[in-house]
Amino acid sequence: MPTWLKVVVAGIAVLALLFIVAGLMVVKAVEAGKRAAEEASVEGEEYGARGSLEGCLQEGVRRFATCDSVKIRCSFVIDTFLWSCLESAPYDSRFCAEIPEAGNDAAVTQWATKVCARHGSANDDWCSFNLSVVPAFCASR
């Protein structure tokens, strides 16, 4: 077998190995994300059951502010926590009266930005994006 063919075959083998390793890493990351979301859901249910809607909101913002991981991954996990928390907390119509309608994007963004700033996450677009769960929750009531 000529040397150039050996180099090509070795290169193909290395690329195949890299694809396999990358695939395994993606599978592990997805599984870890699913576990984190399941745990966040349980934590949210427990937190909401012993708290209030406002407490769920505050805890969601607090968790996001302390997120030191990839923001999009944190966002997914915290959305899961927040939704579960709101669902299990005792409903109080006064809470939702303060929340803009889910379809009014400008009002939701303005409200979420203020809430994030009040809790130490000013100018954090991911924080305000995260809070879009709250108007959606109120719309479902």
Helices and strands as residue ranges (DSSP letters): H 3-49, H 53-65, H 71-88, H 93-97, H 105-118, H 125-130, H 133-139
